[in-house]
Amino acid sequence: MKNLSAILLAAVLVSGCVQPLEDFAFASKSGCAAGEENIEIEGNISEVIVSGIITTPTPCYDLKVSGEKSGNEAVIKIETVSKGGVCIQCVGGHDFYSSFKSGNGTYTVKVFVNGRLAKQQEIITG
């Protein structure tokens, strides 16, 4: 009976848990910004795509990214981290592209930049 209780508890925890996004990919390139911060979210048959531009005080920043999901809600967190040292003085622009595998359905996708909700959108995939 003790083992059954442990299995049921594990099943409840897993079903409501936050999990990493499946096949999460992220790429970016930086330079002087050519525009304002902009984030786009779209879905297709098998994946969700999040892309756009993140601005930083200078181009000498890296983007630290993580992605997770809970049910039909996906959260992408982007943190800007200074590389330090001497840097060209212009507003930095980081073009980025990310994607993750999704099943058929409706998803709420949230993108946070430095802890601030930068974009939230409901999309349909499949």
Residue, then its C-alpha position, 0 to 999 in steps of 0.5 A: m500500500k505504501n508503494l501505491s501511495a508513492i506512485l500516486l503522489a509521483a503521478v500527481l506531481v509529474s502531471g502538474c509539474v513544470q517541465p523543460l520545453e521539448d526540443f527547445a532551440f535558441a540562437s541570437k546575434s548581436g550588434c548595434a540596434a536597428g530598431e526597438e524591442n520587438i517579440e513575435i510568437e507564432g505556431n505551425i503544425s508541430e512547433v511554436i516559434v518565438s523571435g524578435i529583437i531584445t535591446t541592451p545598453t550596449p551590444c556587449y551583452d549575452l542572452k541567457v535563456s530558459g524555457e519551461k511548460s506546465g500544461n498548455e502554458a509555455v514560458i520563455k525567460i531571457e536574461t541579459v548578462s553584461k560581458g564586461g570590459v570595453c565596448i562600443q557605445c551604442v544601444g545593443g540589439h540582439d536578434f533572436y530565434s527560438s522554437f520548441k516542439s508542440g502538440n496539437g492544441t491551444y497554448t499560452v506563450k509568455v516571454f519574460v525579459n529580465g523578469r518583465l513580461a514582454k509578450q504574452q499570446e495565445i496560439i493554436t498549433g496543429 
